[in-house]
């Protein structure tokens, strides 16, 4: 019998001394571990495949993805397939994703059964606010099926049906799954039909649907989608701006230079500090020295400890040792967080 602990603030806390529902991660671990003395990294090492298989049988929704670390164990894939046959709908997404990532051809029949069961479920008609989750679950299973077996017509038909849903959030979920499937590169009739579906999504009134569909079409439809992507990259909604920025970073040759030029021009105007940091971290070699200096100082003085920490770990490695040491010494003067102080001090050892 294993004791259960909560992982809270990266430490173990006895499960029986705390209420559940706190958002902490509950795991079964060996009796030898004691509360407070093991960080999460070590926990991942000591949790055995036997513990995870037992948790899978109990219906723990997070276990399928953890079992991917143990695919060399011949029990894991049969256990995932077996669980899919008796799983509740809430377990379907992670089970499907795990089987997809494992590229398990023997899972196709079980995924088809799960999709058929979901389509026949009465929960669709009584879903209410849960309709988004049911649609997400269905598209996750369909994506797994079409990645493993790209000729599966039933999965393609489901995605086509959901792509024409009146709810933009459902169209967005569907476009995301369809894009991932098309980017796998298969050329079956089902995948060709899905690709046409993505082309239609480029004209969707909802910007989120457009952004989800675009990555799979950038090579063939850049002239058609570039104007809208650039407008979103400089638009008012900071979340859509961030997504458009990530998209532009991935634009291939010969249009990549145009995309990077847009991002460089927008960088000093970006009002969101977090978005500005992401742009800076990815554009470092191309940024003017004066602007780069202003941005790094701004990030190191930001009130968010997470941003200051990320600056040290993502920006500093791109600087020469002397420059990083100079920034670290200046920032260390006013840095209140002891952990960040330690990281800054480690960079202060560079040449003066």
C-alpha positions in Angstrom: 0.0 0.0 0.0 1.5 3.3 -1.1 1.0 6.6 0.8 -0.4 9.5 -1.1 1.1 13.0 -0.9 0.3 16.4 -2.4 3.0 18.1 -4.4 2.7 21.7 -3.1 5.2 24.5 -3.8 7.5 21.8 -5.2 7.5 19.9 -1.9 5.7 16.8 -0.6 2.9 17.3 1.9 1.1 14.4 3.5 -2.2 13.9 1.6 -4.2 13.1 4.7 -3.3 16.4 6.4 -4.7 18.6 3.6 -8.0 18.9 1.8 -8.2 17.9 -1.8 -9.3 20.2 -4.5 -6.4 22.7 -4.0 -5.1 22.2 -7.5 -2.1 20.3 -6.2 -0.8 17.2 -7.9 -1.7 14.0 -6.1 0.5 11.0 -6.7 1.1 7.7 -5.0 4.8 7.3 -4.0 6.9 4.9 -2.1 6.8 4.9 1.7 10.5 5.8 1.9 9.8 9.4 0.8 9.0 11.9 3.6 7.0 15.2 3.3 9.0 18.2 2.5 12.2 16.5 1.4 11.8 15.7 -2.3 11.4 18.1 -5.2 9.3 17.2 -8.2 12.2 16.2 -10.4 13.2 13.4 -8.0 9.6 12.4 -7.6 9.4 11.7 -11.3 12.4 9.4 -11.0 11.1 7.3 -8.1 7.5 6.8 -9.3 7.6 3.3 -10.8 5.7 2.0 -13.8 3.9 -0.3 -11.4 2.5 2.7 -9.5 1.5 4.4 -12.7 -0.2 1.3 -14.1 -2.2 1.0 -10.8 -3.2 4.6 -11.1 -4.3 4.0 -14.7 -6.6 1.2 -13.6 -8.2 3.6 -11.1 -8.9 6.1 -13.8 -6.4 8.8 -13.0 -6.6 11.2 -16.0 -3.0 12.4 -15.8 -1.4 8.9 -15.8 -1.5 8.1 -19.5 0.9 10.9 -20.4 3.3 9.9 -17.6 3.4 6.4 -18.9 5.0 7.6 -22.2 8.3 7.6 -20.2 7.9 3.8 -19.9 7.0 2.7 -23.5 9.9 0.2 -23.4 7.8 -1.7 -20.8 5.7 -4.2 -22.8 2.8 -3.7 -20.3 2.2 0.0 -21.0 0.6 0.1 -24.5 -1.8 -2.9 -23.8 -2.8 -1.2 -20.5 -3.6 2.1 -22.3 -5.7 0.2 -24.9 -7.5 -1.7 -22.2 -8.2 1.4 -20.2 -9.6 3.1 -23.3 -12.3 0.4 -23.5 -13.7 1.1 -20.1 -12.7 4.8 -19.6 -15.1 7.6 -18.8 -15.3 10.5 -21.3 -13.1 12.6 -19.0 -10.3 10.1 -19.5 -10.5 10.0 -23.3 -8.4 13.1 -24.3 -5.2 12.0 -22.4 -5.6 8.4 -23.4 -6.0 9.3 -27.1 -3.0 11.8 -26.9 -0.8 9.2 -25.3 -1.7 6.5 -27.9 -1.1 9.1 -30.7 2.3 10.1 -29.3 3.2 6.4 -29.0 2.1 5.9 -32.7 0.4 2.6 -31.6 -1.2 1.0 -34.7 -2.9 -1.5 -32.5 -4.8 1.3 -30.9 -6.8 2.2 -34.0 -9.7 -0.2 -33.4 -10.0 1.0 -29.8 -9.9 4.7 -30.8 -12.6 4.0 -33.4 -14.7 2.4 -30.7 -14.2 5.3 -28.3 -15.2 7.8 -31.1 -18.3 5.8 -31.9 -19.2 5.6 -28.3 -18.8 9.3 -27.9 -20.9 10.1 -31.0 -23.7 7.9 -29.6 -23.5 9.4 -26.1 -26.5 11.2 -24.8 -24.2 13.7 -23.2 -24.1 15.5 -26.6 -27.7 16.5 -26.3 -27.5 17.4 -22.7 -24.0 19.0 -22.8 -24.9 22.6 -22.1 -21.7 24.3 -20.9 -19.8 21.0 -21.4 -20.2 21.0 -25.1 -16.8 22.6 -25.6 -15.2 19.7 -23.7 -17.1 17.1 -25.6 -16.0 18.7 -28.9 -12.4 18.9 -27.7 -12.6 15.2 -26.7 -14.0 14.2 -30.0 -11.4 16.2 -32.0 -8.6 14.7 -29.8 -9.7 11.2 -30.6 -10.1 12.1 -34.3 -6.7 13.6 -34.4 -5.1 10.5 -32.8 -6.9 8.3 -35.3 -5.9 10.3 -38.4 -2.3 10.6 -37.3 -2.0 6.9 -36.8 -4.3 5.8 -39.6 -4.8 8.8 -42.0 -7.4 6.9 -44.0 -10.0 6.8 -41.2 -13.1 8.4 -42.9 -15.3 8.5 -39.8 -12.8 10.8 -38.0 -12.5 13.0 -41.1 -16.3 13.3 -41.3 -16.5 14.3 -37.6 -14.0 17.1 -38.1 -15.8 18.3 -41.2 -19.1 18.4 -39.3 -17.6 20.3 -36.3 -15.8 22.7 -38.6 -19.2 24.1 -39.7 -20.5 24.5 -36.2 -22.0 27.9 -35.4 -20.0 28.2 -32.2 -16.6 29.8 -33.0 -14.9 28.1 -30.1 -15.8 24.7 -31.5 -14.5 25.8 -34.9 -11.3 26.9 -33.3 -10.8 23.5 -31.5 -11.5 21.7 -34.8 -9.1 23.9 -36.8 -6.4 23.2 -34.3 -6.8 19.4 -34.5 -7.1 19.5 -38.3 -4.0 21.7 -38.7 -2.0 19.2 -36.6 -3.3 16.3 -38.7 -2.5 18.0 -42.1 1.0 19.0 -40.9 1.8 15.3 -40.4 2.1 15.2 -44.2 -0.1 12.2 -45.2 -1.7 12.5 -48.7 -4.8 10.2 -48.3 -8.2 11.4 -49.7 -9.3 12.1 -46.1 -6.3 14.4 -45.4 -6.8 16.2 -48.7 -10.4 16.9 -47.8 -9.3 18.2 -44.4 -6.7 20.5 -46.1 -9.5 22.0 -48.2 -11.4 22.5 -45.0 -8.5 24.5 -43.6 -8.3 26.7 -46.7 -11.9 27.6 -46.1 -11.1 28.5 -42.5 -8.7 31.2 -43.7 -11.9 33.2 -44.6 -13.5 32.5 -41.2 -14.8 35.7 -39.5 -13.3 34.5 -36.2 -9.6 35.5 -35.9 -8.8 32.6 -33.6 -10.1 30.0 -36.1 -8.0 31.7 -38.8 -4.9 31.5 -36.6 -5.4 27.9 -35.8 -5.8 27.0 -39.5 -2.9 29.0 -40.8 0.3 27.1 -39.8 -0.5 24.2 -42.1 -1.0 26.5 -45.1 1.8 29.0 -44.8 3.9 27.5 -47.6 1.1 27.4 -50.1 -1.1 30.3 -49.1 1.2 33.0 -47.6 0.1 35.8 -50.0 -3.5 35.1 -49.0 -3.0 35.0 -45.2 0.0 37.3 -44.7 -2.0 40.6 -44.5 -4.4 39.3 -41.9 -1.6 37.7 -39.8 0.4 41.0 -39.8 -2.7 42.9 -38.8 -3.2 40.6 -35.8 0.4 40.8 -34.9 0.0 44.6 -34.5 -3.6 44.5 -33.2 -5.3 45.4 -29.9 -5.8 41.9 -28.4 -2.6 40.9 -26.7 -3.3 37.2 -26.7 -3.9 37.2 -30.5 -0.8 39.3 -30.9 1.3 36.7 -29.1 -0.2 33.9 -31.2 0.4 35.9 -34.4 4.0 36.6 -33.3 4.6 32.8 -32.7 3.2 32.1 -36.1 5.4 34.7 -37.8 8.6 33.3 -36.2 7.8 30.0 -38.1 7.2 31.4 -41.5 9.7 29.7 -43.9 11.9 31.0 -46.7 11.4 32.9 -48.9 8.8 34.9 -46.7 10.6 34.5 -43.4 12.6 37.8 -43.8 9.3 39.7 -44.3 7.8 38.1 -41.2 10.9 38.9 -39.1 10.9 42.5 -40.4 7.4 42.9 -39.1 8.3 41.6 -35.7 11.4 43.8 -35.4 9.4 46.9 -36.3 6.7 46.1 -33.8 9.0 45.2 -30.9 9.5 48.7 -29.4 5.7 49.4 -29.7 4.5 46.2 -28.0 2.6 47.3 -24.9 2.5 43.9 -23.2 5.8 43.3 -21.3 5.4 39.5 -21.5 4.9 39.7 -25.3 7.8 42.1 -25.6 10.0 39.7 -23.7 9.1 36.8 -25.9 9.9 38.9 -29.0 13.2 40.0 -27.5 14.3 36.5 -26.5 13.7 35.3 -30.1 15.1 38.3 -31.9 18.2 39.0 -29.8 20.9 38.9 -32.6 18.8 41.2 -34.8 17.9 43.9 -32.2 19.6 47.3 -32.3 22.1 47.6 -29.3 20.4 50.7 -27.8 17.0 49.1 -27.9 18.3 45.8 -26.6 19.9 47.6 -23.6 16.7 49.4 -22.8 14.7 46.2 -22.9 17.0 44.1 -20.8 17.1 46.7 -18.1 13.3 47.0 -18.2 12.9 43.2 -17.8 15.4 43.0 -14.9 13.6 45.8 -13.1 10.1 44.4 -13.7 8.0 43.7 -10.6 7.3 40.1 -11.8 9.9 37.7 -10.4 9.1 35.2 -13.1 10.0 37.7 -15.8 13.3 38.6 -14.1 14.1 34.9 -13.7 13.3 34.3 -17.4 15.5 37.2 -18.4 18.4 35.5 -16.6 17.8 32.1 -18.2 16.7 33.1 -21.7 18.4 36.5 -22.4 21.7 36.2 -20.5 22.9 33.1 -22.3 22.7 35.0 -25.6 25.0 37.7 -24.3 28.8 37.6 -24.0 30.1 36.9 -20.5 31.3 40.4 -19.8 28.0 42.0 -20.9 25.9 39.5 -18.9 28.1 40.2 -15.8 27.6 43.9 -16.1 23.8 43.6 -16.3 23.8 41.1 -13.4 25.9 43.4 -11.1 23.5 46.3 -11.7 20.4 44.2 -11.2 21.7 42.6 -8.0 21.8 45.9 -6.2 18.0 46.2 -6.1 17.0 42.5 -6.5 14.7 41.5 -3.5 14.3 37.8 -4.3 17.0 35.6 -2.8 16.8 32.9 -5.5 17.2 35.4 -8.2 20.0 37.1 -6.3 21.8 33.7 -6.4 21.4 33.4 -10.2 22.6 37.0 -10.7 25.6 36.5 -8.4 26.6 33.5 -10.5 26.8 35.8 -13.5 28.8 38.4 -11.6 31.8 36.1 -11.7 32.4 37.0 -15.3 35.3 39.2 -16.3 35.0 42.8 -15.0 
